[in-house]
């Protein structure tokens, strides 16, 4: 006969209410595996051992069968709260950003790495438990869980400071269950402390949209005081634009959505047009955030001599054939962005705090994650979608 631990209080639901399913699905405040909690309390003071043969249950979305959103690839299920492994922490999810990569995972644009995976990799939460050897965070501490989950540490890429190119890397919400759930686990070495300036909702999009936008800016080689074009203007682009503007860069936005174009101008961008329009001036650099490969020839044509175009997405439709002289001659550079390093994340979060970035967010309850993804797929968005899963305790 087995006994499952339950807590003396249950987490708030998305509506602020309290739910119980068998044993209470609450904060596992002390430890998993006998590790003592904080403030002088042992795990047994925090965890109340429940009835025999019952499990601690949480709600989570999972990809039933990858496919178009209209076919309902996601399903909301109840499942056991995960147990953190060695060096991992258990995180009670407070918010989770809605990223286009989640859409690619759900719709099958990316190959399946884990059957019935729970998407989500822009996670803000509280540490509520720890696996063997994990000691970096204290119980109750607020943390950020990003896309990059694990790298091997021994391959040539890892040993030369390019862990984002590790061929054995793992990712939250693709290789392991992510934040469209009430709890998740994460290796503590790939977890961020978050600036206090940002609340739980505005901190979420920093963890992928912000970090990837920051790396894309670096890859685009924008010269000081230069001109930058942003193709697509969602969660990542609106944060990259704020960083660029703060650095004195002239930003031009090219995107299909009228609402997104208005938003770009409100943020201070110099112009905003359709994704297939030419900007009013030649560009020094450009970043494509939209997953549309047919935009590449337009973006290359918009570059002046010596310009750089960076493609920031993990997935993109096919790029049409390019004319060498028209598209890439005059020392133009076409490059891509693959994930990020942990140092990218630390640098960006420090910069976001110093610059006082203002992520624009639209909140949805956990129950409406599928609706949030449909809004993202529509394309004409202002800022980033965020799932509100629970309130901090």
N, C-alpha and C positions, 0 to 999 in steps of 0.2 A: 504494500500500500504506500502511495506517494503523497506528499503534501506540497502544495504550491503556495508560495508566499503571496499575501495580499497586503495592501497598505491600510492604514487607519483612515485614509481619505481618498476620494477618487478625483480624477482630473475634471476640469470644466470642459464641457462640450463646446462645439462651435457656437451654440446658442447661449452659452454661459451656464447651462444646467449641469447637473451631476448625473452620471449614468453608472449603473452597476450591471455587470454581466457575470453571474456566478461570483467568483472572487472579484473584488473591486479592481478595475484596471487603472491603477493609480501610480504615483511616484514610488519607485523602488529605492527610496532614499538612501539606505545605507550602502549595501554592496550586493554583488552577486558573488557567490563563492566565499563568503565569510569575511570580506574586507570591511573594516569599520567605517562608519559614516563620519560626518563632520560635527563640529560643535560638541565634541565629547560624547556623542551618542553612538552606541554600537548598533549594528544593523538590526538586532533583535528589538531595540527600542523603537525603531522606525517601521520595521516590517512585521506585520501581524500574520502568523501562519494560519492559513485558512483551512477549509474543509478538505478531506482527502479526495484524491482523484479528480481534482478540478484544475483547470488551466486559467492563467491570466490572459484575458482576451482584449484585443484592440481592433479598431476599424482601420482598414487600409484599402486603397485602390490597387488593383493589379491589372496587367495586360492579359486579358483572357486569350485573345487571338489577334495579333497585329493586323491592322487593316484601316480603311478610311473611317474617320470619326462618325460618319453617318451610320456605319454598321455597328457602332457601339463596341469598340475593341476593349474598353475599360469596364471593369466591374468593381463595385464596392463590396468588400467581404469582411468577415470577422476572422481573425487569426491570432495565434499566440504571440505575445510580445517577445521580440527576439532577445537572445542572451548574448551579451558581448563576449568575444573571444579574447585571447591574450593580447594585451596592449590596446584594447578597444574600450570605448565608453558607451553606455546606453544613454540616449538622448530623448527626452520628452519633447516632441515637436510642438513649437508655438506657431510658427508660420513657415510656409514654403513657397518660394517663387515659382511661377509658371514660365518655363523656358521653352523655346522652340525645339530644343533637343528632346524634351519630353514628348513633343508632338511627333518627332521623327521616330522615337522609340515605340510610341503607341500605334503609329500608322505603318510601321514596318519599313521605313526608309533606311533604318539601320538594322543590321543583322541581329538576330536574337542572341544575347549572351547569357541570359538567365530566363528560364521558363516562368511565366506568370510574375514577372518582375514588377515591383512597385516603383513607379517613376518618381522624379523629384530630387533635385540636387542643389537647391538654393535654400538651405534649411537653417532656421534660427530656432534654437531650443535650449533646454536646461539639462545639464548632466545629472542623471538620477541613479547611475550605477556604473560599475567598472569591472572589467575582466581582469584576470591575473596579470600583474605587472603594470597596470595602468595607474599612474599617480600624478599626471600633469594637472588635472583639474579637480576641484573640490565639488562636492555635491551641491547642486543648486546654481552653479556657475553658468552664465549664459555663454553659448558658443555658436559658431557658424560652421556648418557642414557643407563643403563645396563639391564640385564635380569630381576632381581628382581624388581618388580614394587610396590608392596604393601604387608604389613603383618598386622595382626589384632592388634598386640601390647598387647593383654590381655590374650592369651592362655598360657599354661604352658611353651611351647617352647619359645615363645617370652619373657616371664617374666624371663626365666633362661638363656638369652643370646644366644638362638639358633633359631633365627627368620627364618633361612633357612629351619627349619622343621615345620613352621607354616602350619596348615592344611587349613587355609583360605588365603594363599598367592596367589598373582596374578603376572603374568609375561608379560613383554612387548613382543609383537610378537606372543602371544599365547592367553592370556586372553584379551588383548587390542592391538590395531593396533600399529605396530612398524615402523621401519626405512626404509623399502623398499618404500619410499614415500618422497615427498618434505617437508612435515611437520608432526609432531607428537606431542602428549602431554605426560607429565610425572609428577607425584607428585614431588614437589621440594625436599622433604625430602629423596627421593631415587635417587637423581641426584648427579653426581660428578663434582667437578672442576678438570681440567686436567692439568698435568704438562706442562709447556711451551716448554720443551725439545722436545715433540712429536708433529709432524704436524698432520693435520686432518686425513691423511690416516694411519699413524703409530699408532695414538692414538686409532683408532677404535677397533682393535683386543685385546687391553688391557682390554676392558670392559666386556668380557666374557671369551674368550680364556685365557687371562692372569690371570684373577681373579680365574677362576675355576682351572687352572693349579696350581696356588698358594695354593688354598685350598687342592687340591689333594696331593701336596707335604707334607702338614702338616698332612693329614690323613694317608699318607704312612709311617710316623714315620721313616724317613731316619736318621740314626745315623750320628754324625759328622764324616766327612771323609769316609762315607759309600759308598756302591755300589748301584746304582739305575738303574732299567730297565724301559724303556719307550716303551710301545707297541702301535704302531701308531705314526706318526710323522707329524702332521698337525699344524694348527694354535696354539692350546693350548700346545701341546708337545714341539714345538720349543721354546716357551717362558719359559716353566717350565724347560727345559734343561739349558737355559741361567742362570736362577736363581740358579739351583743346581750347575752348574759349578763354578759360582761365589762364592759359599759357600764351594768349595773344595770337592764336591761330584764327584765320578767317575760314569759317565753316559754311559750306554749301550742301544742302540736303536734297537728295533726289529719291523720291519715293512715290508709290502709286496712290496712297491715301490722302484725301483732302484734309482730314482731321489731323493726320500726322504732320502734314506740311504746315498747317496753322500752328501746331504745337512747336515745331522747329523754329518758326519765326518768333514766337513768344519767348523762347529761350535765348534769343539773340543771334541766331544764325543769319548770315548775310543774304541768303536766298533759299528758296524752296521750290522745286519743280518736280515734274514727273521723272520716274526712274530712267526713261529713255530719251529725255531731253538733254541738250547740251547745257552745262552750267554757263553763267554769263561771262566767266573768265577761265582761262586754262588753269588746271589744277596741278599742284606740286605732288599731291598724294591723294589716294582714295581708298576707302574701305567698303567692301560689299558685305553687308550683314544679311541681305535677303538670300534665300537659297535658290536663286534663279540664275543659272549659268548663262542664259542668253543676254544678261546685262553686261557680261564681261567685255564684249567688243565696244559697247557704248562707253563704259568706264575708261577703257584704255584710250579711246579716241578723245576723251575729255582731258587726259593728262598732257601736260607740256613735256618738252624734252627732258629726259632724266627723271621723270616721275615714277612713282611706285604705286602699284595697286595690290592691296592685301585682301584676300578672300577669307572672311572670318568664321564661316560656318563649318560645322562638322559634316554637313551634307549639302550638296548642290546638284541641281540638274545639269545635264550635259552642256559643256561649253561649245558653241559653234566653232567651225574652222576659222582660223585667224589668218589674215593676210600679214605676212611678216613686215613688209615695209610700212603699211598703214597702222598696224597695231602695236608692234614692239620695237621697231627701229628707233633710232635716236635715243638709245640707252634707256628705254623704259623697262621696268622690272615688274613681273607678275609673281606674286608669292602667296603663301597661305598661312593660316594660323592653326596650330594644333594644340588644343588644350592650354595648359599653363603650368608653370612651376609654382612650388609653394612660395618662393621668394616673390614671384609676381603678385601673389595674393597679399602677402604682408606689405609690400610696397604700395599696392593700390589702396588697401584699407587705411594705411597711414595718410596717403595723399587725399583720399576722400574725406577723412576727418579734418585735415588741415585746410582743404579748400571749401569745406562745408557743402558738399554736393547735396542736391535735393532730388532723390529718386521720386518719381511720380508713380503712384501705385493705385491699383483697383483691387479691392479685397473681395474674396469669395469664401463662403464656408467650405469646409472639407467636403461636404456632401455634394458640392457643385463643381468639383474639379473638372468633370467632363465639359461643363458649360464654359469654364475658364479657358480650356483648350480650344473650344470652338471659336471663342472670341479672338484668341491669338491667331488661329488659322485664317480668320477673316482678313487680317492684315492691316486694317486702318485703325491702329491703336494709338493710345496716348500713354506712354510709359510702360509699366510692367504689371502683369497680374500677380496676385499673391493670395495663397490659400491661408485663411485664418483657422488654425486647428485648435488652439487652446490659448488660455491666458496664463501669464507667468504667475507662479505661486510665491 
